[in-house]
Amino acid sequence: MTAPREQGPGHYDAVVVGGGHNGLVAAAYLARAGRSVLVLERLGGTGGAAVSTRPFAGVDARLSRYSYLVSLLPDKIVRDLGLDFRVRTRTVSSYTPAERDGRPTGLLVGGGERRTREAFARLTGSDREYTAWQRFYGMTGRVARRVFPTLTGPLPTREELRRRVDDADAWRALFEEPIGAAIEAEFTDDLVRGVVLTDALIGTFADAHDPELPQNRCFLYHVIGGGTGAWDVPVGGMGALTDALAGAARAAGAVILTGHEAVRVDTDGRRAEVTYRTTGGEGGEGGESVVAARHVLVNASPRELAALTGDEPPEPAEGAQLKVNMLLTRLPRLRDPAVDPREAFAGTFHIAEGYTQLAVAHTQAAAGTLPAAPPSEIYCHSLTDPSILGPGPAGRGWQTLTLFGLHTPARLFDRDNDAVREELLAATLAQLDAHLAEPLADCLATDADGRPCIEAKTPLDLERDLKLPGGHIFHRALSWPYAQDGTGRWGVETRHANVLLCGAGAVRGGGVSGVPGHNAAMAVLEADGEPLPAQ
């Protein structure tokens, strides 16, 4: 690690606008390379959407309030920055309850090959769907091993990536034809088809056959993480990652100021000035100030980048999810007697996510109404990592639940965000209750004021709290992981030579990955003629 270079007062090699996880990754890399770095964060703490909080009054439970699982974070970043951060693998991949022939049943994926095969047979009556499942995810696994390592290098061309994948059928299924075609060709059971499709719809309002393929891009990023597609639990909650990143950046010499909001970036392509105002936090209260920099890295949305530089704003983005955090005194019993709740909720618990249900929900939402059967998925963090619970809740056997709802575009909340939020939450929990042997409400803990421990966040809430454009968790539709016109060498470049985009809206952004932050730092070092770390 190189010591930071001295600069004059009010001047840095790099100013990072935004202290989310990508901005912290960029700051840590640049500071470790000897650059003087200033991070300006609008909120009172770092982390952005990757934070842990205690949302319920008087309850010692630190929940991952927004983002909650880790897949796309390369081990390389953890190693390079010396992060004290770990993840744990979930013992169960997923459970999807169903009713067949008037009896409650379901599909448990996980717990070993034999149990999974038996679960498929119990649901569908044969081994056909399990064999198709193995074949399909064998294909995505091969693609993952070939594509994931490219995320932290310069962008390959489309042809270079196609040659790297080296599988014409996989390329067609994932990159050229709507993912619905591949799912329908491989699987016949409606519920199994739906479980597969959900990875194409996380934070993405699309139909399985959308010809523009936003669902394919979403699906790709959800199956390539770590070269396996596994989604793991961050030990200590998501805030453990961003706390470690902030610590690494500070230890390397970066200056991090919270309560400092950048309001303008002026640049001639070689030198830049960042105007910011202080709103409290580290550095205290104050008016507007200006800091000079050779490079500016914007860890914010493309919309915010345009507002800072005075450029034409991008097309409006629209989020389409409901995020719910809950704390329970116990896990609810299931109607399906064959599955233990501690297994069912350890993985991803799919609700109203059959293939037909997902299509109907999309059609209804696109027509301007809330889905009659809102689809969602749930998981219990504390079953895999109980460290997020304090001694009191842990000793009483309490558990967390995280719910992520699909197909709820921001436009549906425009008429009355609070009223629609409550209506949607009630309808979503009713879909869960249909598969429980007791109402979820009977299992909710209460806070110090006697209120149920449950909070829900709509896209409009995320826009208000985190400035996510339209509440879009990826800042805009995800991109293909290859170069296209205007993407630049690293996928972080803008029309200003010394202003880079290092947030989720960068090429290969989205999810908790640190990839845009890493790539923006590499672009700066490369521009400075610095040897880059080994891949």
Stockholm file with secondary structure:
# STOCKHOLM 1.0

chainA/1-535         MTAPREQGPGHYDAVVVGGGHNGLVAAAYLARAGRSVLVLERLGGTGGAAVSTRPFAGVDARLSRYSYLVSLLPDKIVRDLGLDFRVRTRTVSSYTPAERDGRPTGLLVGGGERRTREAFARLTGSDREYTAWQRFYGMTGRVARRVFPTLTGPLPTREELRRRVDDADAWRALFEEPIGAAIEAEFTDDLVRGVVLTDALIGTFADAHDPELPQNRCFLYHVIGGGTGAWDVPVGGMGALTDALAGAARAAGAVILTGHEAVRVDTDGRRAEVTYRTTGGEGGEGGESVVAARHVLVNASPRELAALTGDEPPEPAEGAQLKVNMLLTRLPRLRDPAVDPREAFAGTFHIAEGYTQLAVAHTQAAAGTLPAAPPSEIYCHSLTDPSILGPGPAGRGWQTLTLFGLHTPARLFDRDNDAVREELLAATLAQLDAHLAEPLADCLATDADGRPCIEAKTPLDLERDLKLPGGHIFHRALSWPYAQDGTGRWGVETRHANVLLCGAGAVRGGGVSGVPGHNAAMAVLEADGEPLPAQ
#=GR chainA/1-535 SS CBCCCCCCTTEEEEEEECCBHHHHHHHHHHHHBTCCEEEEESSSSSBTTSCEECCSTTCCBCEECSCCCBSSCCHHHHHHTTCCCCEECCSEEEEEEEEETTEEEEEEEESCHHHHHHHHHHHHSSSHHHHHHHHHHHHHHHHHHHHGGGGGSSCCCHHHHHHHHCCHHHHIIIIISCHHHHHHHHCCCHHHHHHHHGGGCTTCCCCTTCTTCHHHHHHHHHHCGGGTTCCBEETTCHHHHHHHHHHHHHHTTCEEEESEEEEEEEECSSCEEEEEEEESSTTCEEEEEEEEEEEEEECSCHHHHHHHHTCCCCCCCCCCCEEEEEEESSCCCBSCTTSCHHHHTTSEEEESCCHHHHHHHHHHHHTTSCCSSCCEEEECHHHHCGGGBCHHHHHTTCEEEEEEECSCCGGGGSSCHHHHHHHHHHHHHHHHHTTBSSCGGGGBCBCTTSCBSEEEECHHHHHHHHCCGGGCTTSSSCCCSSCCTTCTTTSCBCSSTTEEECSTTSTTCCSSCCHHHHHHHHHHHHHTTCCCCCC
#=GC SS_cons         CBCCCCCCTTEEEEEEECCBHHHHHHHHHHHHBTCCEEEEESSSSSBTTSCEECCSTTCCBCEECSCCCBSSCCHHHHHHTTCCCCEECCSEEEEEEEEETTEEEEEEEESCHHHHHHHHHHHHSSSHHHHHHHHHHHHHHHHHHHHGGGGGSSCCCHHHHHHHHCCHHHHIIIIISCHHHHHHHHCCCHHHHHHHHGGGCTTCCCCTTCTTCHHHHHHHHHHCGGGTTCCBEETTCHHHHHHHHHHHHHHTTCEEEESEEEEEEEECSSCEEEEEEEESSTTCEEEEEEEEEEEEEECSCHHHHHHHHTCCCCCCCCCCCEEEEEEESSCCCBSCTTSCHHHHTTSEEEESCCHHHHHHHHHHHHTTSCCSSCCEEEECHHHHCGGGBCHHHHHTTCEEEEEEECSCCGGGGSSCHHHHHHHHHHHHHHHHHTTBSSCGGGGBCBCTTSCBSEEEECHHHHHHHHCCGGGCTTSSSCCCSSCCTTCTTTSCBCSSTTEEECSTTSTTCCSSCCHHHHHHHHHHHHHTTCCCCCC
//
